[in-house]
């Protein structure tokens, strides 16, 4: 059973009553017999999970964090490009080495004939 808070309009006395949902609200103050009314309170809301605010539950994301993340992404991209260039260069040198070896074999074959 819920507990409801009431306030008297005349003496401003606040009191609580434990009532069932289908009971009639209290309309008379027990102290001065004046008219009483139910007091309503705002319900607290707690948004949990990601996506509501950038400061969700202490996981603040400031501008410096996003800046560092952007810098790390740029660094990774640059490293990948450098690795791609290096592997391309090594592939080209291997191809040149094969051509040189093939030419040397061909020249040795023609000299021996």
CORGI-V681850 format. One record per residue. N is the residue number from 1. D_LAST is the distance of its C-alpha to the last C-alpha in Angstrom with 1 decimal. Layout:
n=N d_last=D_LAST
n=N d_last=D_LAST
This chain:
n=1 d_last=110.5
n=2 d_last=109.6
n=3 d_last=111.6
n=4 d_last=112.8
n=5 d_last=114.1
n=6 d_last=117.2
n=7 d_last=119.0
n=8 d_last=122.6
n=9 d_last=123.3
n=10 d_last=126.6
n=11 d_last=126.0
n=12 d_last=122.2
n=13 d_last=122.1
n=14 d_last=118.8
n=15 d_last=118.8
n=16 d_last=116.4
n=17 d_last=117.1
n=18 d_last=115.1
n=19 d_last=115.4
n=20 d_last=113.9
n=21 d_last=112.0
n=22 d_last=114.8
n=23 d_last=117.6
n=24 d_last=119.5
n=25 d_last=118.7
n=26 d_last=121.3
n=27 d_last=123.5
n=28 d_last=126.2
n=29 d_last=125.7
n=30 d_last=127.0
n=31 d_last=128.3
n=32 d_last=130.2
n=33 d_last=130.2
n=34 d_last=128.5
n=35 d_last=125.8
n=36 d_last=122.3
n=37 d_last=118.9
n=38 d_last=115.5
n=39 d_last=113.1
n=40 d_last=109.5
n=41 d_last=106.6
n=42 d_last=103.1
n=43 d_last=100.5
n=44 d_last=97.7
n=45 d_last=94.2
n=46 d_last=91.1
n=47 d_last=87.8
n=48 d_last=85.2
n=49 d_last=81.4
n=50 d_last=78.9
n=51 d_last=79.1
n=52 d_last=82.7
n=53 d_last=82.6
n=54 d_last=80.1
n=55 d_last=82.3
n=56 d_last=82.5
n=57 d_last=83.9
n=58 d_last=82.8
n=59 d_last=79.2
n=60 d_last=79.5
n=61 d_last=76.5
n=62 d_last=77.1
n=63 d_last=75.2
n=64 d_last=73.3
n=65 d_last=71.9
n=66 d_last=70.5
n=67 d_last=69.2
n=68 d_last=67.4
n=69 d_last=66.0
n=70 d_last=64.7
n=71 d_last=63.1
n=72 d_last=61.4
n=73 d_last=60.1
n=74 d_last=58.7
n=75 d_last=57.1
n=76 d_last=55.5
n=77 d_last=54.1
n=78 d_last=52.7
n=79 d_last=51.0
n=80 d_last=49.5
n=81 d_last=48.2
n=82 d_last=46.7
n=83 d_last=45.1
n=84 d_last=43.7
n=85 d_last=42.3
n=86 d_last=40.8
n=87 d_last=39.1
n=88 d_last=37.8
n=89 d_last=36.4
n=90 d_last=34.8
n=91 d_last=33.3
n=92 d_last=31.9
n=93 d_last=30.4
n=94 d_last=28.8
n=95 d_last=27.3
n=96 d_last=25.9
n=97 d_last=24.6
n=98 d_last=22.7
n=99 d_last=21.3
n=100 d_last=20.2
n=101 d_last=18.6
n=102 d_last=16.8
n=103 d_last=15.5
n=104 d_last=14.4
n=105 d_last=12.5
n=106 d_last=10.9
n=107 d_last=10.1
n=108 d_last=8.8
n=109 d_last=6.5
n=110 d_last=5.3
n=111 d_last=5.5
n=112 d_last=3.8
n=113 d_last=0.0
